[in-house]
Amino acid sequence: MGFFSSILEKLGIGSASAAPQPDSAPEPTAAAPTPPPQEIPVVDVVAQLEQRAAATPQKLNWRTSIVDLLKLLEIDSSYSARKELAKELGCPPEFMEESAKMNVWLHKTVLARIAANGGNVPQDLLD
């Protein structure tokens, strides 16, 4: 499991609790209509993170800081862990050379990927 997968798992995105799947799909028959595509369940990421932030004595700003976001999710937020996550998500090499640039890129990319996987991330955090 990749680093980003652990973020999704902590948020309940893509896990069995977020989208229960049947053990096996019934075999289609010639007369059976094609089922409509299933919608991806939307996970209220903002509510989860705000609830976690309210429950911690630390003042963490997950809306602007990748370190704080990872801390809220109880995931390793060390520099080496962030570098690993940045590599996993395809961070441009020129951003990897400066931690501040890498962190900004990583924060935006993580939020965008969370949104792409069914998390409701406000547009202002994605711009």
C-alpha positions in Angstrom: 0.0 0.0 0.0 1.3 3.4 -1.0 1.6 6.5 1.3 -1.3 8.2 -0.4 -3.5 5.1 0.0 -3.0 5.5 3.8 -4.3 9.0 3.5 -7.4 7.8 1.7 -7.9 5.0 4.2 -7.8 7.4 7.2 -10.5 9.5 5.5 -12.6 6.4 4.7 -12.3 6.9 1.0 -12.1 3.8 -1.2 -12.4 1.5 1.9 -15.0 -1.0 2.6 -16.7 1.4 5.0 -16.9 4.1 2.4 -18.2 2.0 -0.5 -19.4 -1.5 0.3 -19.0 -3.9 -2.6 -20.8 -7.2 -3.1 -18.6 -10.3 -2.8 -19.4 -11.3 -6.4 -21.3 -9.8 -9.2 -24.1 -11.9 -10.7 -23.4 -13.3 -14.1 -25.1 -11.2 -16.8 -27.6 -12.9 -19.0 -28.5 -12.0 -22.6 -31.9 -10.7 -21.5 -30.6 -8.7 -18.5 -30.3 -5.0 -19.0 -26.9 -3.4 -18.4 -26.9 -1.9 -14.9 -26.2 1.9 -14.7 -22.8 2.9 -13.5 -22.6 3.3 -9.7 -21.8 6.7 -8.3 -18.7 7.2 -6.2 -19.8 7.9 -2.6 -18.7 11.4 -1.5 -16.9 11.6 1.8 -17.2 14.8 3.8 -13.5 15.4 4.2 -13.9 19.0 5.5 -16.2 17.8 8.3 -13.8 15.0 9.3 -10.7 17.2 9.3 -12.5 20.0 11.2 -13.7 17.5 13.8 -10.2 16.1 14.2 -8.8 19.6 14.5 -11.3 20.6 17.2 -10.4 17.4 19.1 -6.6 18.1 19.3 -5.0 20.5 21.7 -2.5 21.5 18.9 -3.4 24.4 16.6 -3.2 22.7 13.2 -4.1 24.4 10.0 -4.8 21.5 7.5 -6.2 24.0 5.0 -2.7 25.4 4.2 -0.2 23.0 5.6 0.6 19.5 4.4 2.4 18.9 7.8 -0.7 19.8 9.7 -2.9 17.7 7.4 -0.8 14.7 7.9 -0.6 15.2 11.7 -4.4 15.4 11.9 -4.6 12.1 10.1 -2.0 10.7 12.5 0.4 9.9 9.6 4.1 10.5 9.6 4.7 14.1 8.7 8.5 14.1 8.8 10.5 15.6 5.9 11.5 12.1 4.7 7.9 10.9 4.8 6.8 14.0 2.8 9.6 13.4 0.3 8.4 9.8 -0.1 4.8 11.0 -0.7 6.0 13.7 -3.1 7.9 11.1 -5.2 4.8 8.8 -5.1 2.6 11.5 -6.5 5.1 12.6 -9.2 6.4 15.9 -7.8 8.5 17.8 -10.3 12.2 17.5 -9.6 12.7 21.2 -9.3 10.2 21.3 -6.4 11.9 18.4 -4.6 15.1 20.6 -4.2 13.3 23.1 -1.9 11.2 21.9 1.0 8.8 24.9 0.9 8.0 24.5 -2.8 7.6 20.8 -2.3 5.3 21.3 0.6 3.0 23.7 -1.3 2.9 21.4 -4.3 2.3 18.4 -2.1 -0.6 20.1 -0.2 -2.4 21.1 -3.4 -1.8 17.7 -5.0 -3.0 15.7 -2.0 -6.2 17.7 -1.8 -6.8 17.4 -5.5 -6.2 13.6 -5.4 -8.5 13.3 -2.4 -11.2 15.2 -4.4 -10.6 13.0 -7.4 -11.2 9.9 -5.2 -14.5 11.0 -3.8 -13.7 13.6 -1.1 -15.5 16.9 -1.0 -12.7 19.4 -1.0 -13.8 23.0 -1.5 -12.8 24.6 -4.8 -10.9 27.4 -3.0 -8.5 24.8 -1.6 -7.9 23.3 -5.0 -7.0 26.6 -6.8 
